[in-house]
Amino acid sequence: MTGQWGLAVTRAQQLASAALTVTDNNWEYTGTRNVLAIALAALGRQRAGGVEAVTLGSLLWHLSRLNGGVRELATPLVGADLALSTDTDPATVDDDSDPLIATWLWLTRTWPADPHSPLSKQRWDGMTRGLARGSAEPAVVVCRGLAVDAVCHALEEELHRPLPTGTHVQGVGGEFDGVTGSVIAPAWYFDDERRDLSGGPLPHGYEIQLAPPTADNTVNVIWRSAALQVVLDEEAWEETHRSAYGLDAWTRAERQAWVLTQRHIGYHADDLDLYASGTASTPEAISEREDTWLPANRILALAVWRAARHEGLLVDDVDLARPLWWLGGALHERLFADPLPAWDPAPVTGSWQELREREDELLEAARGIATWHQLRDLHDNRPLRDTQDATSLEPPLVLLGDRCRDLTSGPFRDGQPPRWQPAVAYATKAVAEAIHQLHTGEWAPQAQARQAAAELLPTLQALPDTPELPGHVQGPAWIQRALRIGHLRATLRTVQEHHKGEAELDVHPAQPLGLAIGLVWNALDDSNPALSGLEAVWAQRQHDVARWERTHLPLALRAYIRALEELASTLGTLCLDLNTGHSGH
């Protein structure tokens, strides 16, 4: 038990120190940490994975039991008699030297409660104390509420952009339909049968301060997330989309939904192998896309658009589970409610009314697209859950923008290589051929080529160092490596422009360096759809670097970045050889 107890204490320290402002030699911190450690150790004994497998939801459920929840948890650890005792003399306990037993004895001792005596540290084992200093109750009682707060704090930290305190919201449906209020804090619902949260760490709802109070003077209420929506500043919301994507929210929603749909059905206009096989251009295939998948995609896009409006988010920040609320879920009846986006007859003919008349036959297809991608993401990125990076046991949300980045870094269809592989391979071959010609003397570069190589070399050799990382994080981090790709692309283009008109820099098979730079630039430029927007997402991060990268940089994108880095490194070798005068002569 010693090893598991050590893990329990370590995790308890992390939870308590993140939530409490005073941690150094403080009575409340010590009590909160010890309550959490006992609970974690006890729950760890019930799980195959031990302490590390204890979810925050399970921990919160047990700590929230008012009638002896912590003492009940402690029973398997310390025995029934000791679990119920108070002020037990350590001399009467056989294992009082056991750190777990010693912790429990400390938690269950009472304290001096004379409000007239000096507030000396000696009263609290030499520690400071600010909570309930006039109470004689043991810390297992006094600090249980702080332990609950610490777990809630950790849950809130895991949320992806929860509604901030003070956000103006409006009730949707039910007795509070149309009633307005402001957010106080996230709230969760329990599954008592599972003794955990109901449905994972998402904010199941929010505590809301009504404005004004209801007729019966109700001031604060708990609303489920589906039962409230952000009071939206329409113009500001649209402007954030135009600023981020150069598109209005609806256009972005439909285009991103189509990225999901294409991968789901194994079709893409750029998939030359698919067209070569003839299967994409048969009358049956064309009819299925036009009659089923394009209309289903528009319904999915509408649900995505609704979800973004509901929480005041950018379209790319929508959790893929959220559109399901409008696709047969709690808000299904509001899918086609006003307001609706302007109808675009391309590529779906008809109108919103005609689409609504086909809703029953298309709904399953639209839902299937979203759920298929959720399952595939779990499968494709499962190895990220097994890394030792101290991130949460709970899988991160699958955000629309991240999933689309994943797809543009992968194959068009199952069983194919990544879609970027031909361009990278072609560029790699051109650089390798230039190196070969240089070393064999088939190519005799002149001053223009050597000057261009000298201009490129510092950037190709530099390690990624932007954006700046928190002091405790050792780089280069994935975000730095991702942004470096854009920097490399910009540098190549600058050098090309600087030497424009010079024969040796022409993108032509007769010019080894010009061809190599041009093809490498093309390969780097192809990565823009997969990498664009990451810098803005990073700037808004809420979590530690490891968890942020796990959420926003799927494995396919990491493989893409590595391939581009290797390509740039090969070009760096060519430029180094040119810069040092290396040749076959």
Salt bridges, closest charged atoms under 4 A:
ASP125 OD2 - ARG109 NH1 3.13
ASP177 OD1 - ARG334 NH2 3.52
ASP191 OD2 - ARG194 NH1 3.88
ASP196 OD2 - ARG194 NH2 3.89
GLU234 OE1 - ARG309 NH1 2.83
GLU235 OE2 - ARG242 NH2 2.55
GLU239 OE1 - ARG242 NH2 3.22
GLU254 OE2 - ARG298 NE 2.67
ASP270 OD2 - HIS268 ND1 3.87
ASP271 OD2 - ARG413 NE 2.60
GLU311 OE2 - ARG322 NE 2.94
ASP316 OD2 - ARG252 NH2 2.74
ASP317 OD2 - ARG161 NH1 2.26
GLU359 OE2 - HIS332 NE2 3.00
GLU361 OE1 - ARG358 NH2 3.09
ASP380 OD1 - ARG376 NE 3.76
ASP380 OD1 - HIS379 ND1 3.09
ASP380 OD2 - ARG403 NH1 3.85
ASP386 OD1 - ARG382 NE 3.90
ASP402 OD1 - ARG405 NH2 2.79
ASP402 OD2 - HIS552 ND1 2.77
ASP406 OD2 - ARG403 NH1 3.13
ASP414 OD1 - ARG263 NH2 2.50
ASP414 OD1 - ARG376 NH2 3.27
GLU442 OE2 - HIS436 NE2 3.40
GLU455 OE2 - HIS498 ND1 3.32
GLU455 OE1 - HIS499 NE2 2.99
GLU502 OE1 - HIS499 ND1 2.61
ASP525 OD1 - ARG489 NE 3.73
GLU565 OE1 - ARG481 NH2 2.72
ASP577 OD2 - HIS439 NE2 2.86
